C-alpha cells in the first residue's frame, strides 16, 4: 500500500510511521492545507487535514492520503489547542475518516498573540527562545511540561484514523 503523508513536519511524520509500520510505503510530501496558516476553529482545522490528505494523493497518486493539522479553537474557557487528522482513500466516494485529539487551554499571553494574527509555531519559537518547536515537542509538550509531546498527540490521532480504516475494511464486522 502506498500512503501519502501530506506533511514534511518531523513530528507528524513520526506519528504516521509509528502506526503505519506494517510495510506501508509512506511518501512524505509538502502540500498546502488550503486554509489559514493558523486555523482558528475545529471546522477549519478539520478542513485543513482533509485538504492535506487529498492534496497528498493528487501529488503522489498514492492509494491513501493522510493529513494532520494543528489549530486552535475558541471556547468559553479560553483558546484551546486542537489537532485533527483525515485519512482519504483514492478514488473513493466515501467520506474521509476523521479523528481529533488532545485539547488544552493555552495561556492568555499566547492566546492574545494568536488572536492578534500571529501563528502558533513562530509564537512558540519566540516564547521558548528555540527554533522549530512544532517539529519537536510542540506547544502541547511545553504546556504539559513534557507529559505529552506533539508526536504522541498526533500518534493518537493516527491510531484513531487507522482503527476506523481497519474496521471499515474488516468484512467480519460487516464493514
C-alpha positions as CSV (number, residue, x, y, z in Angstrom):
1,X,0.0,0.0,0.0
2,X,1.3,3.4,-1.0
3,X,0.4,6.0,1.7
4,X,1.0,9.7,1.0
5,X,1.7,11.8,4.1
6,X,0.6,15.4,3.5
7,X,3.5,16.8,5.5
8,X,7.2,17.0,5.9
9,X,6.9,18.0,9.6
10,X,9.1,15.5,11.5
11,X,6.6,15.2,14.5
12,X,3.7,14.5,12.2
13,X,5.7,12.1,10.0
14,X,6.9,10.2,13.1
15,X,3.3,9.8,14.2
16,X,2.4,8.2,10.9
17,X,5.5,5.9,10.9
18,X,4.6,4.9,14.5
19,X,1.2,3.5,13.3
20,X,1.7,2.5,9.7
21,X,4.8,0.4,10.4
22,X,3.4,-2.8,8.8
23,X,5.1,-2.4,5.4
24,X,3.2,0.6,4.1
25,X,5.3,2.6,1.6
26,X,5.0,6.1,3.2
27,X,5.6,9.0,0.9
28,X,6.1,12.4,2.7
29,X,5.1,15.4,0.6
30,X,4.8,19.1,1.3
31,X,1.3,20.1,0.2
32,X,-0.9,23.0,1.1
33,X,-3.7,22.8,3.6
34,X,-5.7,25.4,1.7
35,X,-6.8,27.0,5.0
36,X,-5.3,29.8,7.1
37,X,-1.7,29.4,8.3
38,X,-3.3,29.4,11.7
39,X,-6.6,27.6,11.6
40,X,-8.9,29.2,14.1
41,X,-11.7,26.6,14.6
42,X,-12.3,22.9,14.6
43,X,-14.0,23.2,11.2
44,X,-11.1,25.0,9.6
45,X,-8.6,22.6,11.2
46,X,-10.5,19.6,10.0
47,X,-10.8,21.0,6.5
48,X,-7.0,21.6,6.5
49,X,-6.4,17.9,7.4
50,X,-8.8,16.8,4.7
51,X,-7.2,19.1,2.1
52,X,-3.7,17.9,3.0
53,X,-4.8,14.2,2.6
54,X,-6.4,14.9,-0.8
55,X,-3.6,17.1,-2.0
56,X,-1.1,14.4,-0.9
57,X,-2.9,11.8,-3.0
58,X,-3.0,14.2,-6.0
59,X,0.7,14.9,-5.6
60,X,1.8,11.2,-5.4
61,X,-1.1,9.1,-6.8
62,X,-0.9,7.0,-3.6
63,X,-3.6,4.7,-2.5
64,X,-4.3,6.6,0.7
65,X,-3.6,10.1,1.9
66,X,-3.2,11.2,5.5
67,X,-3.4,14.8,6.5
68,X,-2.7,16.1,10.0
69,X,-3.5,19.7,11.0
70,X,-3.0,21.6,14.2
71,X,-5.1,24.6,15.1
72,X,-6.8,26.5,17.9
73,X,-10.5,26.8,18.8
74,X,-12.3,29.4,20.9
75,X,-14.1,28.0,23.9
76,X,-15.8,29.5,27.0
77,X,-12.7,28.6,28.9
78,X,-10.2,30.2,26.5
79,X,-8.4,29.5,23.3
80,X,-7.7,25.8,23.1
81,X,-5.1,23.9,21.2
82,X,-6.7,21.3,18.8
83,X,-5.4,18.8,16.3
84,X,-7.2,16.8,13.7
85,X,-6.4,14.2,11.1
86,X,-8.0,12.8,8.0
87,X,-7.5,9.6,6.0
88,X,-8.7,9.7,2.4
89,X,-8.8,6.7,0.1
90,X,-8.0,7.4,-3.6
91,X,-11.0,7.2,-5.9
92,X,-13.4,6.5,-3.1
93,X,-16.8,8.2,-2.9
94,X,-16.8,7.6,0.9
95,X,-16.3,10.5,3.3
96,X,-12.8,10.7,4.7
97,X,-12.1,9.2,8.1
98,X,-11.7,12.0,10.6
99,X,-10.2,12.0,14.1
100,X,-9.3,14.6,16.7
101,X,-7.0,14.5,19.7
102,X,-5.9,16.2,22.9
103,X,-7.0,19.7,23.8
104,X,-5.6,22.1,26.4
105,X,-6.4,25.7,27.1
106,X,-3.5,27.9,26.0
107,X,-2.0,30.6,28.4
108,X,-3.6,34.0,27.9
109,X,-0.3,35.6,26.7
110,X,0.0,33.0,23.9
111,X,-3.7,33.3,23.1
112,X,-3.6,37.0,22.7
113,X,-0.8,36.9,20.2
114,X,-2.8,34.3,18.2
115,X,-5.9,36.5,18.3
116,X,-3.7,39.4,17.0
117,X,-3.0,37.4,13.9
118,X,0.3,35.5,14.7
119,X,0.8,31.8,14.0
120,X,1.4,29.4,16.9
121,X,4.6,27.9,15.6
122,X,6.6,31.2,15.5
123,X,4.9,32.4,18.7
124,X,6.1,29.2,20.5
125,X,9.6,29.6,19.0
126,X,9.7,33.1,20.3
127,X,8.3,32.1,23.7
128,X,10.8,29.2,24.1
129,X,13.7,31.0,22.5
130,X,14.2,28.0,20.3
131,X,13.7,27.1,16.7
132,X,11.1,24.8,15.1
133,X,9.2,23.8,18.3
134,X,6.4,22.5,16.0
135,X,8.7,19.7,14.7
136,X,9.6,18.5,18.2
137,X,7.7,18.8,21.5
138,X,5.2,21.4,20.2
139,X,3.1,23.7,22.3
140,X,1.5,20.6,23.9
141,X,4.9,19.4,25.1
142,X,5.8,22.8,26.5
143,X,2.5,23.4,28.3
144,X,2.2,19.9,29.7
145,X,5.8,20.0,31.0
146,X,6.7,17.2,28.7
147,X,4.0,14.8,29.8
148,X,2.6,14.7,26.2
149,X,4.6,15.8,23.2
150,X,3.5,16.5,19.6
151,X,4.5,13.1,18.3
152,X,2.4,11.4,21.0
153,X,-0.5,13.7,20.4
154,X,-0.6,13.1,16.6
155,X,0.2,9.4,17.1
156,X,-3.1,9.1,19.0
157,X,-4.9,10.8,16.1
158,X,-3.3,8.5,13.5
159,X,-4.3,5.4,15.7
160,X,-7.9,6.6,15.6
161,X,-7.7,7.0,11.8
162,X,-6.1,3.6,11.2
163,X,-8.6,2.0,13.5
164,X,-11.5,3.4,11.6
165,X,-9.9,2.4,8.3
166,X,-9.2,-1.1,9.5
167,X,-12.7,-1.5,10.9
168,X,-14.3,-0.4,7.6
169,X,-12.2,-2.9,5.7
170,X,-12.8,-5.8,8.0
171,X,-15.5,-7.8,6.5
172,X,-16.0,-9.9,9.7
173,X,-17.6,-6.8,11.1
174,X,-19.8,-6.2,8.1
175,X,-17.7,-3.1,7.1
